[in-house]
Amino acid sequence: MQPERPQFVTVAEVADIMRVSKMTVYRMIHAGELPAMRVGKSFRVPQSAVTQLIDAGLAGWDREETGTTGR
């Protein structure tokens, strides 16, 4: 059995998933906030990185909703 291959999404797909502009996704990539690999002239982002980013944001949102900051 072969190990599962990582799934990649385009910048446009990330923008759609996160409901932000493509420029915001490019800024996140260039700032190192979102890992990506260059394929030709475009970028591909690991689906797992998008999921982790969203999960991290939701974890912070949950703390804000309950009034705890974790500090």
C-alpha distance (Angstrom), angle and dihedral (degrees) to the residues before:
residue distance angle dihedral
M1 . . .
Q2 3.80 . .
P3 3.80 120.5 .
E4 3.78 114.0 -101.9
R5 3.80 112.7 -92.5
P6 3.78 118.5 -127.5
Q7 3.78 115.4 -104.5
F8 3.79 118.5 -130.7
V9 3.79 131.6 -157.2
T10 3.78 131.6 -163.5
V11 3.78 125.6 -112.2
A12 3.81 88.7 -107.0
E13 3.81 90.8 53.3
V14 3.81 91.8 49.2
A15 3.81 89.7 49.8
D16 3.80 90.3 50.7
I17 3.81 93.7 47.2
M18 3.81 92.8 48.5
R19 3.83 95.2 36.6
V20 3.79 93.3 -125.9
S21 3.79 133.0 117.4
K22 3.78 122.8 -86.4
M23 3.82 87.7 -116.7
T24 3.82 89.3 59.8
V25 3.81 89.8 53.3
Y26 3.83 91.0 48.8
R27 3.82 89.7 50.6
M28 3.81 90.6 50.7
I29 3.81 90.4 50.4
H30 3.81 93.8 48.5
A31 3.82 91.5 45.5
G32 3.81 90.4 53.5
E33 3.81 92.9 -116.2
L34 3.79 92.0 118.0
P35 3.81 122.9 35.2
A36 3.78 116.5 -131.4
M37 3.75 140.2 162.6
R38 3.75 125.9 -138.7
V39 3.79 116.9 -120.9
G40 3.76 108.4 -174.6
K41 3.80 105.4 -51.2
S42 3.79 95.8 -22.3
F43 3.80 137.3 69.5
R44 3.79 131.5 -121.2
V45 3.78 121.0 -159.2
P46 3.82 123.6 -156.1
Q47 3.80 109.2 -111.6
S48 3.82 88.3 -136.9
A49 3.83 90.3 59.8
V50 3.80 90.9 53.9
T51 3.81 90.6 48.9
Q52 3.83 91.6 48.6
L53 3.80 92.0 48.8
I54 3.80 91.7 50.7
D55 3.81 92.4 45.1
A56 3.82 90.8 50.1
G57 3.78 90.6 50.3
L58 3.79 92.1 48.3
A59 3.80 91.0 49.4
G60 3.81 89.1 55.1
W61 3.80 90.5 46.1
D62 3.81 91.1 52.4
R63 3.82 90.1 54.0
E64 3.80 90.9 49.8
E65 3.80 91.4 49.9
T66 3.81 92.3 52.2
G67 3.78 93.5 43.3
T68 3.79 95.9 -117.4
T69 3.77 121.7 122.5
G70 3.79 100.8 -173.8
R71 3.81 91.7 -121.7
